Amino acid sequence: MGIFTNDYILKKGLIFLRNEFSLSTCWNISRYINADLFIKEIHSAGFHKVELNYGVTKSILNEIMPYIDRGELEVTSLHNFCPASEIGSSNITLSSTNEQLRQSAVEFTKRTINLANNLGVKTVVVHTGEVEGISWKDKEIRNLYNQEMQSLPNYAHEINMLIEMRKQERLPYVLSCEKSLLELSEFICKKGYDIRLGLENRHFYYEIPVEDEYDTWFKKFRGSPIALWYDIGHGEVLEHLNLEKSRNLLNKYKEHLIGIHIHDTDGLSDHHAPGMKKTNFNFFNDYLKMNIIKVLELKPYVSASDVILSTHYLEQMMLE
């Protein structure tokens, strides 16, 4: 096993990395309808801890339950909606101003929370929604960035336009989010669950929340089961675009941080294996050393060997 000798343990005939990391099932869930092969590949990458993402269907979930019961698979977090919605979820959001759609999102989230409680999982990662009608402007700015025009005055003008458009349009969607979060918080408390909702920072600027919305919610929902889930790749992308100083969230809300999605970035492309693109992970080292959930969230094309190498890279960095 070469240089990895000290980073492996042997358990039930399987080789696992000795680490604190979990692997999101988004890495390989799309490749399998058979749970045995699905879990075998996760094990081959050196993991027995996973985050069940929103691509996990009810049938796959039923098939992997025996592995969970036998201790061959440990679930550290769930990514809402889990199991996947049978009717699709593209327009079912906690921020919807359509009350029927918003209520559907709340009910699907409650189902995820119930599953988390049944599995003994204490964290549910949540996408809270979006400001509708302005995604086209976000797309325009990304096109400018990809054309390497971000140093031109026109780029700054377009950035300011998107920021102002978002401020003008966001109120009804943010209020819908708040209504949903209140209902979910009350549901968790009424059930007596030891579960927190990790509100994830998002990849697109029209999505919710951005920094000042976190500011408002951590004050408004003080004492509620609401926390910060930080996605490194999403934050880096918005930093690259000059739309947000996303790292401020970590500096300001360290005490609210419950978990982190770890992946590398190259410009606006993310979900790459850590250490193989351009993200400076040294900045995040102190946060990775915290007692939080640490999940590698990788694109399906990342090889098992690169998953192992990237985890070793993170472990070595955390020793510094």
C-alpha positions as CSV (number, residue, x, y, z in Angstrom):
1,M,0.0,0.0,0.0
2,G,3.0,2.3,-0.2
3,I,2.8,5.8,1.2
4,F,-0.8,5.2,2.3
5,T,0.1,2.5,4.8
6,N,-0.6,4.6,7.9
7,D,-3.8,6.0,6.4
8,Y,-5.7,2.7,6.1
9,I,-7.4,0.4,8.4
10,L,-8.7,-3.1,7.8
11,K,-12.3,-3.8,8.7
12,K,-14.3,-6.9,7.8
13,G,-12.0,-7.6,4.9
14,L,-12.4,-4.1,3.5
15,I,-9.8,-1.4,3.3
16,F,-10.9,2.1,4.6
17,L,-9.2,5.4,4.9
18,R,-8.6,6.3,8.5
19,N,-10.2,9.8,8.4
20,E,-12.9,12.1,9.5
21,F,-14.4,12.5,6.0
22,S,-17.7,11.4,4.5
23,L,-18.4,11.0,0.8
24,S,-21.6,12.3,-0.8
25,T,-23.5,9.8,-2.8
26,C,-23.8,12.3,-5.6
27,W,-20.4,10.9,-6.6
28,N,-21.8,7.6,-7.8
29,I,-25.5,7.3,-7.3
30,S,-26.3,8.1,-10.9
31,R,-24.2,5.1,-12.0
32,Y,-26.2,2.3,-10.2
33,I,-29.6,0.9,-9.7
34,N,-28.0,-2.0,-7.7
35,A,-27.2,-1.1,-4.1
36,D,-24.5,-3.8,-3.8
37,L,-22.4,-2.3,-6.6
38,F,-23.1,1.2,-5.5
39,I,-21.8,0.5,-1.9
40,K,-18.9,-1.6,-3.2
41,E,-17.6,1.4,-5.2
42,I,-17.9,3.7,-2.2
43,H,-15.8,1.1,-0.2
44,S,-13.3,0.9,-3.0
45,A,-12.7,4.7,-2.6
46,G,-11.9,4.1,1.0
47,F,-15.1,5.3,2.6
48,H,-17.7,3.9,4.9
49,K,-19.2,7.2,5.9
50,V,-21.6,8.9,3.5
51,E,-24.0,11.8,3.0
52,L,-27.1,10.6,1.3
53,N,-27.9,13.2,-1.4
54,Y,-31.2,14.0,-3.1
55,G,-30.4,11.5,-5.9
56,V,-31.1,8.6,-3.5
57,T,-34.4,7.0,-4.4
58,K,-36.7,5.3,-2.0
59,S,-35.9,1.9,-3.6
60,I,-32.1,2.4,-3.3
61,L,-32.6,3.6,0.2
62,N,-34.5,0.4,1.1
63,E,-31.7,-1.7,-0.4
64,I,-28.9,0.0,1.5
65,M,-30.7,-0.1,4.9
66,P,-29.2,-3.5,5.7
67,Y,-25.7,-2.1,5.2
68,I,-26.5,0.7,7.6
69,D,-28.0,-1.7,10.1
70,R,-24.9,-3.9,10.0
71,G,-22.6,-0.9,10.4
72,E,-21.0,-1.3,7.0
73,L,-22.3,2.1,6.0
74,E,-22.6,5.1,8.3
75,V,-24.7,8.1,7.4
76,T,-23.4,11.4,8.6
77,S,-25.9,13.7,7.0
78,L,-28.9,13.9,4.6
79,H,-29.2,16.3,1.7
80,N,-32.8,17.5,1.3
81,F,-34.9,16.1,-0.4
82,C,-34.0,12.5,0.6
83,P,-35.3,10.2,-0.5
84,A,-35.8,11.9,-3.9
85,S,-39.1,13.3,-4.7
86,E,-41.1,11.0,-7.0
87,I,-42.7,14.0,-8.8
88,G,-39.5,16.0,-9.4
89,S,-38.4,19.0,-7.5
90,S,-37.3,21.7,-10.0
91,N,-40.1,24.0,-9.0
92,I,-40.7,22.8,-5.5
93,T,-38.8,25.1,-3.3
94,L,-39.0,26.5,0.3
95,S,-39.0,30.0,-1.3
96,S,-41.9,29.5,-3.7
97,T,-44.5,32.2,-3.6
98,N,-47.0,29.6,-4.8
99,E,-48.3,28.3,-1.5
100,Q,-49.1,24.9,-2.8
101,L,-45.5,24.4,-4.1
102,R,-44.0,25.9,-0.9
103,Q,-46.1,23.5,1.2
104,S,-45.0,20.6,-0.9
105,A,-41.4,21.6,-0.3
106,V,-42.0,21.8,3.5
107,E,-43.7,18.4,3.5
108,F,-40.8,16.8,1.5
109,T,-38.4,18.4,3.9
110,K,-40.3,17.0,6.9
111,R,-40.0,13.6,5.3
112,T,-36.2,14.0,5.1
113,I,-36.1,15.1,8.8
114,N,-38.1,12.1,9.8
115,L,-35.7,9.8,7.9
116,A,-32.8,11.6,9.6
117,N,-34.3,10.9,13.0
118,N,-34.9,7.2,12.1
119,L,-31.2,6.9,11.1
120,G,-29.9,8.7,14.1
121,V,-28.6,11.5,11.8
122,K,-28.4,15.0,13.3
123,T,-27.9,17.2,10.2
124,V,-30.0,17.9,7.1
125,V,-28.5,20.0,4.4
126,V,-31.0,22.4,2.9
127,H,-31.3,24.5,-0.2
128,T,-33.6,27.3,0.8
129,G,-34.6,28.5,-2.7
130,E,-34.1,31.3,-5.1
131,V,-35.1,34.8,-6.3
132,E,-37.1,34.0,-9.4
133,G,-36.9,35.9,-12.7
134,I,-33.2,37.1,-12.6
135,S,-31.3,34.0,-13.5
136,W,-30.7,35.3,-17.0
137,K,-28.6,38.2,-15.6
138,D,-26.5,35.7,-13.6
139,K,-26.0,33.7,-16.7
140,E,-24.9,36.8,-18.6
141,I,-22.3,37.6,-16.0
142,R,-20.9,34.1,-16.1
143,N,-20.6,34.3,-19.9
144,L,-18.6,37.5,-19.4
145,Y,-16.3,35.9,-16.9
146,N,-15.7,32.9,-19.2
147,Q,-14.8,35.4,-21.9
148,E,-12.2,36.8,-19.5
149,M,-13.9,40.2,-19.5
150,Q,-14.1,40.6,-15.7
151,S,-11.4,43.3,-15.7
152,L,-13.4,45.6,-17.9
153,P,-15.7,48.4,-16.6
154,N,-18.7,46.8,-18.2
155,Y,-18.2,43.7,-16.0
156,A,-18.4,45.8,-12.8
157,H,-21.5,47.5,-14.2
158,E,-23.2,44.2,-14.9
159,I,-22.3,42.9,-11.4
160,N,-23.9,46.0,-9.8
161,M,-27.0,45.5,-12.0
162,L,-27.5,41.9,-10.8
163,I,-27.0,42.9,-7.1
164,E,-29.6,45.7,-7.4
165,M,-32.0,43.5,-9.3
166,R,-31.8,40.9,-6.6
167,K,-32.3,43.4,-3.8
168,Q,-35.4,44.7,-5.6
169,E,-37.0,41.3,-6.3
170,R,-36.0,39.2,-3.3
171,L,-38.5,40.2,-0.6
172,P,-41.4,37.8,-1.3
173,Y,-39.1,34.8,-1.9
174,V,-37.0,35.5,1.3
175,L,-40.3,35.9,3.3
176,S,-41.5,32.5,1.9
177,C,-38.2,31.0,3.0
178,E,-38.6,32.4,6.5
179,K,-42.1,31.0,6.7
180,S,-40.9,27.6,5.6
181,L,-37.9,27.7,8.1
182,L,-40.2,28.7,10.9
183,E,-42.6,25.8,10.1
184,L,-39.7,23.3,9.9
185,S,-38.1,24.6,13.1
186,E,-41.4,24.2,14.9
187,F,-41.8,20.7,13.5
188,I,-38.4,19.6,14.8
189,C,-39.0,21.1,18.2
190,K,-42.5,19.6,18.5
191,K,-41.1,16.2,17.6
192,G,-38.3,16.5,20.1
193,Y,-35.7,15.7,17.4
194,D,-32.0,16.4,18.0
195,I,-31.6,17.6,14.4
196,R,-30.4,20.8,12.8
197,L,-30.9,22.2,9.4
198,G,-27.7,23.3,7.7
199,L,-28.5,26.1,5.3
200,E,-26.1,25.8,2.4
201,N,-24.5,28.7,0.7
202,R,-25.3,28.5,-3.0
203,H,-23.6,28.3,-6.4
204,F,-25.7,31.0,-8.2
205,Y,-26.2,34.6,-6.9
206,Y,-29.9,34.5,-7.6
207,E,-30.2,31.7,-5.0
208,I,-31.0,32.2,-1.4
209,P,-29.3,32.9,1.1
210,V,-26.5,35.4,0.6
211,E,-24.6,37.0,3.4
212,D,-27.0,39.6,4.7
213,E,-29.8,37.0,4.6
214,Y,-27.8,34.8,6.9
215,D,-27.3,37.8,9.1
216,T,-31.0,38.3,9.4
217,W,-31.9,34.6,9.9
218,F,-29.3,33.9,12.6
219,K,-30.8,36.8,14.6
220,K,-34.4,36.1,13.8
221,F,-34.1,32.3,14.4
222,R,-31.8,32.5,17.4
223,G,-32.4,29.3,19.5
224,S,-33.9,27.5,16.6
225,P,-32.3,24.4,15.0
226,I,-30.8,26.5,12.2
227,A,-27.1,26.3,11.3
228,L,-24.6,27.2,8.5
229,W,-23.6,24.5,6.0
230,Y,-20.6,25.9,4.0
231,D,-19.9,24.7,0.5
232,I,-16.3,25.5,-0.4
233,G,-16.8,25.3,-4.2
234,H,-19.9,27.4,-4.2
235,G,-18.2,30.1,-2.1
236,E,-15.1,30.1,-4.3
237,V,-17.2,30.5,-7.5
238,L,-19.0,33.6,-6.1
239,E,-15.7,34.9,-5.0
240,H,-14.3,34.5,-8.5
241,L,-17.2,36.4,-9.9
242,N,-16.8,39.2,-7.4
243,L,-20.4,38.8,-6.4
244,E,-19.8,37.8,-2.7
245,K,-17.0,37.6,-0.2
246,S,-18.3,34.2,0.7
247,R,-15.4,33.4,3.1
248,N,-16.9,36.1,5.3
249,L,-19.6,33.6,6.3
250,L,-16.9,31.3,7.9
251,N,-15.3,34.2,9.7
252,K,-18.6,35.7,10.9
253,Y,-20.5,32.5,11.7
254,K,-18.0,30.0,12.9
255,E,-20.1,29.3,15.9
256,H,-23.0,28.3,13.6
257,L,-21.0,26.1,11.3
258,I,-22.2,22.5,11.4
259,G,-20.8,21.0,8.2
260,I,-18.8,21.6,5.0
261,H,-18.9,20.4,1.5
262,I,-15.4,20.0,0.2
263,H,-14.5,20.2,-3.5
264,D,-12.0,21.9,-5.7
265,T,-12.7,24.7,-8.3
266,D,-11.2,26.0,-11.5
267,G,-12.8,29.3,-12.4
268,L,-16.6,28.6,-12.4
269,S,-16.2,24.8,-12.5
270,D,-16.5,23.1,-9.2
271,H,-17.0,19.6,-7.6
272,H,-13.5,18.5,-8.6
273,A,-11.3,16.4,-6.4
274,P,-9.5,18.5,-3.7
275,G,-5.9,19.3,-4.4
276,M,-6.3,18.8,-8.2
277,K,-7.4,22.2,-9.3
278,K,-6.9,25.8,-8.0
279,T,-8.6,26.2,-4.6
280,N,-6.3,27.2,-1.8
281,F,-7.4,24.8,0.8
282,N,-4.9,26.1,3.4
283,F,-7.4,28.9,4.0
284,F,-10.0,26.3,5.2
285,N,-7.6,24.2,7.2
286,D,-8.6,25.6,10.6
287,Y,-12.3,25.0,9.8
288,L,-11.6,21.5,8.6
289,K,-10.0,20.8,12.0
290,M,-13.2,21.7,13.7
291,N,-15.6,19.1,15.1
292,I,-18.0,19.4,12.2
293,I,-19.3,17.1,9.4
294,K,-16.8,17.1,6.5
295,V,-18.2,15.8,3.2
296,L,-16.4,15.3,-0.1
297,E,-19.0,16.3,-2.8
298,L,-17.6,15.3,-6.1
299,K,-18.6,15.0,-9.7
300,P,-19.4,11.5,-11.0
301,Y,-16.4,11.4,-13.4
302,V,-13.8,11.7,-10.5
303,S,-12.1,8.3,-10.3
304,A,-11.9,6.2,-7.1
305,S,-8.1,6.6,-7.1
306,D,-8.5,10.4,-7.3
307,V,-10.9,10.3,-4.4
308,I,-8.3,8.4,-2.3
309,L,-5.5,10.8,-3.3
310,S,-7.6,13.9,-2.6
311,T,-8.6,12.6,0.9
312,H,-4.9,11.9,1.6
313,Y,-4.1,15.4,0.5
314,L,-6.6,16.9,2.9
315,E,-5.4,14.6,5.8
316,Q,-1.8,15.6,5.2
317,M,-2.7,19.3,5.1
318,M,-4.7,19.0,8.4
319,L,-1.6,17.6,10.1
320,E,0.2,20.9,9.5
